[in-house]
Amino acid sequence: DNLIAERAIRGFTVGRRNWLFSGNFAAAERSAVVLSIIETCKLCGVDAEAYMADVTERIQNDWPASRWDELMPWNWARRQEMPLPLAA
């Protein structure tokens, strides 16, 4: 059964006509990455806007690459009660 996948791409397929002209291939790729993150957040019950703001801040503050798995939406959601420390 692929109902979950079909629901996840519904917003994209409805808007596809509006996004037909992304500007270039790189812009279309970036859009796909952002949409993928948003849909993953939805599946995990995470506020995508809060997630993106927090993770962007942590990465800008030199979050260690060895701990990026902690920033995945499914891990991020579990740790909201105990905020992750910013990288030293």
C-alpha positions in Angstrom: 0.0 0.0 0.0 1.5 3.3 -1.0 -1.2 5.7 0.4 1.3 7.5 2.7 3.7 8.2 -0.3 0.8 9.4 -2.4 -0.4 11.7 0.3 3.1 13.1 0.8 3.5 14.0 -2.9 0.0 15.4 -3.3 1.0 19.0 -2.4 3.9 18.8 -4.8 1.9 17.4 -7.7 -0.8 20.0 -7.2 1.7 22.8 -7.3 3.9 21.4 -10.0 2.3 23.5 -12.7 3.2 26.6 -10.7 6.8 25.5 -10.1 7.4 24.5 -13.7 9.8 27.3 -14.3 12.2 27.0 -11.3 14.8 29.1 -13.1 17.4 26.3 -13.5 18.2 22.7 -12.6 20.0 23.7 -9.4 17.0 25.7 -8.1 14.7 22.7 -8.8 17.1 20.4 -6.9 17.1 22.7 -3.9 13.3 22.9 -4.0 13.1 19.1 -4.0 15.4 18.9 -1.0 13.3 21.4 1.0 10.1 19.7 0.1 11.6 16.4 1.2 12.6 17.8 4.6 9.1 19.4 5.0 7.4 16.1 4.2 9.7 14.2 6.6 8.9 16.6 9.3 5.2 16.1 8.7 5.6 12.3 9.0 7.4 12.8 12.3 4.9 15.3 13.7 7.5 18.1 13.7 6.8 21.7 13.0 8.9 22.1 9.8 9.5 25.8 10.3 10.7 25.4 13.9 12.8 22.5 12.8 14.5 24.3 9.9 15.2 27.4 12.0 16.7 25.4 14.8 18.8 23.1 12.6 20.0 26.0 10.5 21.2 27.8 13.6 23.0 24.7 14.9 24.7 24.1 11.6 25.8 27.7 11.4 27.2 27.5 14.9 29.6 24.7 13.8 27.5 21.6 14.8 30.0 18.7 14.4 29.4 16.5 11.3 29.8 13.5 13.5 26.6 14.4 15.3 24.4 15.3 12.3 22.2 12.2 12.9 20.9 14.0 16.1 19.5 16.7 13.8 17.4 14.4 11.7 13.6 15.2 12.2 12.9 11.8 13.8 15.7 12.4 16.4 15.0 16.1 16.7 11.4 15.5 17.7 12.3 13.1 20.5 14.8 15.5 22.0 12.7 18.7 22.1 12.1 18.2 25.9 15.9 18.1 26.3 17.3 20.7 23.9 20.5 19.7 22.2 23.5 21.7 23.3 25.1 23.9 20.7 28.4 22.5 19.5 31.4 23.8 21.5 
